[in-house]
Amino acid sequence: MHLSGMRFDQLYDALVGGMRCGGTPVKTERWQGVQANTDTLELLNVDLEVNLRGIESLDSWRQEIQPNLPWADDHFQERVGGEPLNPGVQWENWPWGRSAARFKGERFNHTYMERLWPKFARRTSNGALPLDANIHERKYPEKDARPKQGTAWSLGDLQDLVELLVAEPHTRQAYIPLFFPEDTGRSDGGRKVCTLGYQMIVRPDDHEIERAHIWYPMRSCDLIRHFRDDCYLAVRLLLWVLERCRSRDDWWQRVLPGTYSMHMTSLHVFKGDKL
């Protein structure tokens, strides 16, 4: 399913209609790391593209996307705050926070904050990087700036993405992953992050205006509980990166928001959800 040429509010209505007419019943073995106890309706491989029309007004995006407010704004500040918080505080304020509590012990097995700021996520309580038995020599070239030993040391973060874009505005490499190798397979037995990552890319349009585009691949997305918040948080991330790049280099003053592209391998709703 591919949808383009629509605003976010039109997209949501189109996806609801598509789910009603063409959603396929699916029951997975597990959901969020626990045994699944209900069926879902699913649309497979949904691709969206929205023209952001150069709009940077948050009020405009709040009105068009209709995220859960004020939660989405508060949680965004938590995500970009530079700290690998787990659990953080905003999960409790999410409209479905009570259900999220089922998956939290002392902490969650991952948070977006940890994945956006992984350099600091593995520090011990006294601030030192922990040693573990899996530390190994890395075979990087001698002139490579990345450390030659360890695991946590060489992880990039959201600030590194900004630095890359400032140095190379037209790079194809400005991508930050949220799905880590440790999430692969059944090793942890728990929840998996739904977002695979975010890519930013800058290209001139037909009028030679530089546009910053965002591509947002997801393995899984709940249409009712998450879709609008996910869209809003990704648009805000693009605007946040633009702001940070502009503060570093005046060249970025000419760059405007371009397009929002999203891929959802599984877009679904739960049986009993009201569409």
N, C-alpha and C positions, 0 to 999 in steps of 0.2 A: 504494500500500500504506500503510495507516494502522494503527498499533499504539498502544494506550493501556491503562492499567489494569494494567500489568505493572511488575515491578522490572527493573533493568538486566540481571541475570543471566538472567531469563526472556526479556527482549527479545533477547539475543544468541542464545539457543537458537532462538527463533522466526525470527530472520533467517537463521540457518544452514539451518533447515528450508525457509524460503521460497526461498532460493538453490538448494537442491538440487532443489526441485520446480518452481520457476518462473523460475529464472535464464535470461536470454536470451543466447545467444552474441553477442559484439560484439568486433570488432577495430578499434581506432582507428588513425589514421595515425601519431600520436605519443603517447608516454607520458613525462611529466616532461621534455618538450623534446627527446627523442631518438626515433628511429624505433622504433615498437612492433614487438616481435619475438615476441609471443605473444598468444593470444586471451584474452578475459575472459568471465566470466558476470556479468550485470548485472541488478539490480532497479532500475527507474526510478521516481523520485519517491516516495521512502520518507519518511513522516512518523511521528515518534515523540513521545509525551508521557509523562513519568514524574512521578509525584507525589513530591516530595522529602521530604514528610512532616515538614518542620521540622527535619530531621536536619543537624547541623553537625559531627558527629564524622567526622574524616578516616578513622579506622580502619573505620568503618561503610561508607564509600564505597569504600575500598580493597577490602574484602571483597566487596561487592556487585558492583562494576564489574570488578574483576580487571584493572587496568592493568598494564603492565610496570613493576615496581618493582625497585630504587629509582629507575629512570630517570625515570618520570613526575613524581615529586616533585622530583627535582633539576632537571629541565627546567622545571617550573613556576616555581621560584625564579628561574631564568634569564630566563624570559619577563617576570615582573613586577618585575625588578630595577631598572628605570628606565634601562637602557642599551640602545642599539640594536645589540646585539652581532651581528657577522657575521664569522666563522662561529659564535662562541661555542665552548663545549667539550662540551656534552652530546650533540651530534649523533653524536660518536664512540662514546658509550656506549649509544646506541639499539641494540636487538637486531639491527636490519638496517643498522647504521651502515656496514658495509663497502660495501653497495650504494649508500648515500647519497653515499659518497666519489666515485662516478663523476660526480656533478653539481657537484662543488666544484672550482673552480680555486684561486685565492688566497682566494676567498670564494664564497658562494652568491649567486645573483642576487636572492634575498630571504631573509629570516628572519622568524619571527613577532616577534622582538624589535624588528626595524626597523619593522615595521608597527604595533606597539603603542606605540612611542616615536618617531614619525617626526620630531618637532621637532628631534631631535639626530642623525638618521641621515645628514643631508647636510652635516654639519660637516667641515671639512678637518682635517688632522692637528694644526694649531695652534689648533683650536677655533673658527675663524672660519667663518661661513656662506659658502659659495662663491657667487660670482656666475656666472651662465651666460647664454647668449644668449637664453634663453626668458623671462627676467624681463619682466614686463609690468605695466602699470597695471591695478588691479582697480577695478571700478565699484561699490564698496560705498558706502552712504550716508555722509555726513561724520561722523555720530555713531556709526557702527559701529566697534566696538573692534578689528576685524580689520585687519591692515596693508593699506595701499592699494597695495603693490607687492610683487612677488616670488611665489615658489612655495612654498619650504620654510617660509617664515615663518608661514603661516596654517594649518598642519596641526595638528589636535587630537590628543591622545594619551589614554592610559588614565587619567591623573590628571584630565584635563578631564572625562571621563565621570563620575568620582567627584564633582568639583566641581558638575557639573550636577545630579546626583541629590541632593546635600546641599541645594542651593538650591531644587530643585523635585522633591520626592520622587515625585510622581505624574506626572511628565513622560512623554510618549510619544516623546521625542527622544533617550533615552540609548542610543545605538548607536555602536559603534566599528567602522569598516570595515577589513578586512584586504586585500580585493581592491581595488586602486587603479586609477585610470584608465590608468596606464601599463601595466597588465596586459592591457588590451583589445586584441584582434586579434593580429597577428603581429609587432608592432613589435620585441619583444626576442628572439623566436625561442626562448625558453628555457622554464624551468619556470614554472608558474602556481600561486599559493597556492590551496590547496583550500578554505580557510575564507573565506566571503564576509564574515563579521563576527559580532558578538555584540550582542544587544539585551537590556537589563535594563528591566523594568517592574514597578512596585509597585502592588498593588491589595489592598483588604480582601476577605477571604473571606466566606462566609455567616455566620460568627460574629464579623465585624468585626475579625478579626486581620489585620494588614498582612502581606502575603506578597510576597517578591521573586521574580520569575520571570525565566528566561533563555530566549531564543530563539536558536537556533544554526543558521543556514543554511549549507550546504556545497554546492559544485558537484560534488564528487567525494569518495568515501571508500572506502578499502580495508577490507573487513570483517575480514580476518585481521590485517593489520599495524597498522591505525590506529584502528579504530572504538572499541575500549574505552579507548585512551589519549585519543582526542578527547573522549569523554564525560567522562572523569575530569578532564581539564584544564579543560573548560568548567564543570563543577560547582565545581571549586576556584576558578575565576575569579569565579563568583558569590559564593562565601563570602569571597573576598579583598575584593571590592567592598563587601560588607556590613560587613566588619571595618573598612575604611577610612572608610566613612560613619559608623559608630558612633563612631569616634574623633574625628569632627568635630562630631557633633550627637547629643545624647542621645535625640532623637526616634527614631533608628534602632534603639535598644535593643529596641523593640517589634516590629521587622520580623523575620520568620522566612523561611527558604527555602520557596518555593512549588512551582513546576513547572519541569521541564526539557523544552523542546520543541526538536526537531531536524528539519530538512529536508535530505535528501540527494538531489540530482537524479540522481546515479549512485552507487549502492552496488554494489561489484563485488568479485570475486575473480579471481585469475589461473588460467588453465588449469594444472592440476597442483598447485594448492594443496589441501591436505587439509582438507576440511570435516568 
